[in-house]
Amino acid sequence: MESSQTARFIVRRECVSCRSGNLIELSAGRFDAGLVAQFIDQDPWGESPAPFLHGHTWSYVRCGECGLAFHRHILAPEWNERRFSKWMSQEAITAFEARTRTPTYEFERAGHFVEHILQIELLTRSLRASNPLRLLDFGCGYGDFLAMCSMFGIEAYGVDRSAAKRDNNRFVNVFAEIEEVADKAPFHALTLYQVLEHLDDPRDLLLKLHGLLARNGILVLETPDCSGITDIRTRDDYYRIHPLEHINGFTAGTMKDFAARLGFEFIAKPVASVTANPVKALKSVAKRLLRPVLQPSTQLYFRKT
């Protein structure tokens, strides 16, 4: 396929949460013009997508019924495969992560993983008696969270669509498709960290995963918080609603509504603090007590009803 060809997009005409056709355009533009073109040029890629995007437009819309915002135009399946296989090469992923994965970031990230494990373990005790916690991490990346889970004796499995990430995974039980782990169900917990924002049809995916989760099992969802973002005016806006990557823009409210429609009840997660700093531990407790009046988070816990 030559670079003279252009990518093919499909149009989402219904809300990806409630399926309403009442969509209100918030902003729009061209992939080959303005800030979006500049940001795409500045991003690390294997094969650059820029030559394939000439003439194409992006359109960010909000559902007039449930309020969820998302990109109307998304890459067709064959071009999405090209994005995973050629645009997002291992070299490009490594270059991108080099910008953010500092020693401090890695240390804090590992601490957050342990906090999640402690919280999930507590919330699933009544489901599994003396059996090991069985967990599925969808969109598991390189398997860092899964590797941490295994150290706590958790029977962990992962699914990731990226061939580059599967080929360079730090964990063994990682598969390309949900169907490949269906025989491991039911799971006591499902985790999707920074995943929903990437999916063409997040509703369909959650419905599939719903069937793999045990009754009263725990679902953990985490996405960028897109509250108040209606256009791409800054690099941070671009990160949160990237028109090729972050095609769904969740807020705390729309995430809760989305999960509730699919049979998941929002629950408050337990307090967990992995730190040797007593001040930081006290802040974690205070944050838990003040949660009702603090800025809503898009890292949320649910229970299958």
C-alpha positions in Angstrom: 0.0 0.0 0.0 1.5 3.3 -1.1 1.5 6.5 0.9 -0.3 8.2 -2.0 -3.5 6.3 -0.9 -5.6 7.9 1.8 -7.0 6.3 4.9 -10.6 5.2 5.0 -12.9 6.4 7.8 -16.3 5.3 8.9 -18.9 7.5 10.6 -20.5 6.7 14.0 -24.1 8.0 13.7 -25.3 6.8 17.1 -24.1 7.5 20.6 -21.6 4.8 21.7 -23.3 4.6 25.1 -27.1 5.1 24.7 -27.4 4.6 20.9 -29.2 7.9 20.5 -28.9 9.6 17.1 -29.2 13.0 18.7 -25.6 14.2 18.2 -24.4 17.8 18.7 -21.1 18.8 17.0 -18.7 20.5 19.5 -15.8 21.1 17.2 -14.3 20.0 13.9 -11.3 20.4 11.7 -8.9 18.8 9.2 -6.2 16.3 10.0 -3.8 18.1 7.7 -4.3 21.6 9.0 -4.0 23.6 12.3 -2.8 22.4 15.6 -3.9 18.8 15.0 -1.6 18.5 12.0 1.2 20.0 14.0 0.7 17.7 17.0 0.5 14.6 14.7 3.8 15.7 13.0 5.5 16.1 16.4 4.4 12.6 17.7 6.7 9.7 17.3 5.5 7.1 14.7 6.9 4.1 13.0 5.2 4.8 9.6 3.8 8.4 9.8 0.0 8.5 9.4 0.2 12.1 8.1 0.4 11.3 4.4 -2.6 9.1 4.6 -4.8 11.7 6.3 -4.7 14.5 3.8 -8.2 15.8 3.0 -9.9 14.0 5.9 -11.8 15.8 8.7 -12.4 15.1 12.3 -15.6 15.9 14.2 -16.1 15.9 18.0 -19.7 15.5 19.0 -21.7 15.2 22.2 -24.8 13.0 22.7 -27.9 15.2 23.3 -29.4 12.4 25.5 -26.7 11.0 27.8 -24.0 13.7 27.4 -21.1 11.4 26.3 -18.7 13.1 23.9 -16.8 11.2 21.2 -15.3 11.5 17.7 -17.8 10.9 14.9 -15.2 9.8 12.3 -13.0 6.8 13.2 -10.6 4.7 11.2 -12.1 1.8 9.2 -11.0 -1.7 10.6 -8.3 -2.3 8.0 -6.7 1.1 8.7 -7.0 0.6 12.4 -5.0 -2.6 11.9 -2.4 -0.5 10.1 -2.3 1.9 13.0 -1.5 -1.0 15.4 0.9 -2.8 13.1 2.8 0.0 11.4 2.0 3.5 12.8 2.4 2.4 16.4 5.6 0.3 16.0 7.6 -0.8 18.9 10.2 1.9 18.2 7.4 4.6 18.2 6.0 3.3 21.4 9.4 3.3 23.1 10.1 6.9 21.9 6.7 8.0 23.2 7.1 6.4 26.6 10.6 7.9 26.9 9.0 11.3 27.2 7.0 10.5 30.3 8.3 7.3 32.0 10.7 8.9 34.4 12.0 7.1 37.5 9.5 9.0 39.6 6.6 8.1 37.3 7.6 4.4 37.4 7.8 4.4 41.2 4.4 6.0 41.6 2.9 3.8 38.9 4.0 0.7 40.7 2.5 2.0 44.0 -0.8 2.6 42.2 -0.8 -1.0 40.9 -0.3 -2.3 44.4 -3.2 -0.1 45.7 -5.5 -1.5 43.0 -4.5 -5.0 43.9 -5.2 -4.5 47.6 -8.6 -2.9 46.9 -9.7 -5.5 44.4 -8.5 -8.3 46.7 -10.6 -6.9 49.6 -13.7 -6.4 47.4 -13.7 -9.9 46.0 -13.1 -12.0 49.1 -16.8 -13.0 49.5 -16.8 -14.2 45.8 -13.9 -16.6 46.0 -13.7 -18.0 49.5 -10.3 -19.7 49.7 -9.8 -19.8 45.9 -7.2 -17.5 44.2 -8.4 -14.2 42.8 -9.0 -14.6 39.1 -8.5 -11.3 37.1 -8.6 -10.2 33.5 -6.9 -7.0 32.4 -8.2 -5.9 29.0 -5.8 -3.7 27.1 -3.0 -4.9 29.3 -0.2 -3.3 27.4 3.2 -4.8 28.3 1.7 -6.7 31.2 3.2 -4.7 34.0 0.0 -4.8 36.1 -0.4 -8.5 35.4 3.2 -9.2 36.5 2.5 -7.4 39.8 -0.7 -9.3 40.2 1.1 -12.6 39.9 3.5 -11.7 42.7 0.4 -11.5 45.0 -0.7 -15.0 43.9 -3.5 -13.7 41.6 -4.5 -15.9 38.6 -4.1 -13.1 36.1 -4.8 -13.0 32.3 -4.5 -10.2 29.8 -5.8 -9.2 26.4 -4.2 -6.6 24.1 -4.8 -5.9 20.5 -1.3 -4.4 19.8 1.0 -7.0 18.3 4.0 -4.9 19.4 2.9 -5.0 23.0 2.1 -8.7 22.9 5.4 -9.6 21.3 7.3 -7.6 24.0 5.1 -8.5 26.9 6.5 -9.0 30.4 3.8 -11.6 31.2 2.9 -15.0 29.8 -0.9 -15.2 29.8 -1.6 -12.4 27.2 -3.9 -13.0 24.2 -5.1 -11.0 21.2 -8.8 -11.6 21.5 -11.4 -12.0 24.3 -12.5 -15.4 22.9 -9.1 -16.8 23.7 -9.6 -16.3 27.5 -13.3 -17.2 27.6 -12.5 -20.7 29.0 -10.9 -19.0 32.0 -14.1 -17.3 33.1 -15.8 -16.5 35.3 -13.4 -13.8 36.5 -13.7 -12.1 39.9 -12.4 -8.8 38.6 -12.0 -7.0 35.2 -9.7 -4.1 34.8 -9.6 -1.6 31.9 -6.9 1.0 32.5 -6.8 3.7 29.8 -8.8 1.5 27.3 -12.4 2.8 26.8 -11.2 6.0 25.2 -9.6 4.0 22.4 -12.5 1.7 21.4 -14.7 1.9 18.3 -17.6 0.4 20.2 -17.0 0.5 24.0 -20.6 -0.6 24.6 -20.2 -3.9 22.7 -16.9 -4.6 24.4 -18.3 -4.1 27.9 -21.3 -6.4 27.0 -18.8 -9.1 26.0 -16.8 -8.7 29.2 -19.9 -8.6 31.3 -20.5 -12.2 30.4 -17.1 -13.2 31.6 -17.4 -11.6 35.1 -18.7 -13.5 38.1 -21.9 -12.3 39.7 -21.1 -9.4 42.0 -17.6 -9.3 40.4 -15.6 -6.0 40.3 -15.1 -3.8 37.3 -12.4 -1.1 37.3 -12.5 1.6 34.6 -10.0 4.3 34.1 -9.8 6.9 31.3 -8.5 10.5 30.9 -10.9 13.0 32.4 -12.4 15.0 29.5 -14.5 17.3 31.6 -14.9 20.7 30.0 -13.0 19.8 26.8 -14.9 20.6 23.6 -12.1 21.4 21.1 -8.4 20.8 20.5 -6.7 24.0 21.5 -3.7 22.8 23.4 -1.4 19.8 23.6 -3.3 18.6 26.7 -6.6 18.8 24.8 -5.0 16.8 22.0 -3.8 14.1 24.5 -7.3 13.8 26.0 -9.3 13.7 22.8 -6.7 12.6 20.2 -8.8 12.1 17.0 -7.0 9.0 16.0 -6.4 7.5 19.5 -8.7 8.9 22.2 -11.9 8.7 20.2 -14.2 8.7 23.3 -14.2 11.5 25.9 -15.5 10.3 29.2 -16.2 12.3 32.4 -17.0 10.8 35.8 -20.7 11.3 35.1 -20.8 9.8 31.6 -18.7 6.9 32.8 -21.1 6.0 35.6 -24.0 6.3 33.2 -22.3 4.2 30.6 -21.5 1.4 33.1 -25.0 1.5 34.7 -26.6 0.9 31.3 -24.6 -2.3 30.9 -25.4 -3.8 34.4 -22.7 -2.3 36.6 -23.3 -0.5 39.9 -20.9 2.2 41.0 -19.2 1.5 44.3 -16.8 3.4 46.5 -13.4 1.8 46.5 -11.7 1.0 49.8 -8.8 3.2 51.1 -5.4 1.8 50.2 -2.1 3.7 50.6 1.3 2.2 49.6 3.8 4.6 51.1 6.4 4.9 53.9 5.4 8.5 54.3 2.9 8.9 57.1 1.8 12.3 55.8 0.9 10.8 52.5 -1.0 8.0 54.2 -3.0 10.5 56.1 -3.8 12.4 52.9 -5.1 9.2 51.4 -7.5 8.8 54.3 -8.5 12.4 54.1 -9.1 12.2 50.4 -11.4 9.2 50.9 -13.4 11.1 53.5 -13.6 14.2 51.3 -14.3 12.3 48.1 -18.0 13.5 47.8 -16.9 17.1 47.6 -13.6 16.7 45.6 -13.2 16.8 41.9 -14.9 13.7 40.4 -12.5 11.1 39.1 -12.5 9.0 35.9 -10.9 6.1 37.8 -13.9 4.3 39.1 -15.0 1.0 40.6 -18.2 -0.9 39.8 -19.9 -4.2 40.8 -21.7 -6.4 38.4 -25.4 -6.4 39.4 
